[in-house]
Amino acid sequence: MFWTSAIGVYILTVNFNVIPTSKLFNWVLYLGYVKIYISVIKYIPQVYMNYIRKSTIGWSIFNIILDFTGGFFSVL
């Protein structure tokens, strides 16, 4: 549903000029905020398990670095 609405807004803006470009910019910012929210939510169970076990076994630093880099460039 999320991607469908994003593609729909893009099509309405570019092809039919229904939505002004300034509103498209706000929409892109909104999509960036949703990405950050999802990233925070998806790590909560792992952080909880690390706290309970007092260990970071099973939490690859490479995945965190890749996710952080992707989020950084997404917001940039």
Buried (B, 14 or more C-beta within 10 A) or exposed (E): EEEEEBEEBBEEBEEEEEBEEEEBEEBEEEBBEEBEEEBEEEBEEBEEBBEEEEEEEEEEEEEEEEEEEEBEEEEE
